[in-house]
């Protein structure tokens, strides 16, 4: 977390120098994530639906947060797994590809994920935080931005959660 704060403190002043600010800086939207969860040889799929909110520092850098919940449940050996909570804070960088509407994006940030397993009358909940990153493309049409990309949600202590995310944002 300290590294994320330090990176933010270093990048923000540099990102605002010699770059023009967009007129519309606030955006809000939603995302769907399909997550491949792996722990000690056990693998199953989960999904989340999240609310997205962000602030564009300039046309290349945004600060973004997400708050989500599980959408589907994974099954393994009679136990049912689901995401109870997904919280994320990211720096999102974009770079135009050709025209201004098609963009490459990358994200770097921090995620907190809580997963519950339930089976045979026992319920266990576990949460953890980890550095997170992603890479994908976005396309802008008027005030709407459509994104699709790969994201690493969690990678720590022999647990890995990664997959793809589809996001639609509306810029105010």
Order of alpha helices (4+ residues) and beta strands (2+ residues): alpha-beta-beta-beta-beta-beta-beta-beta-beta-beta
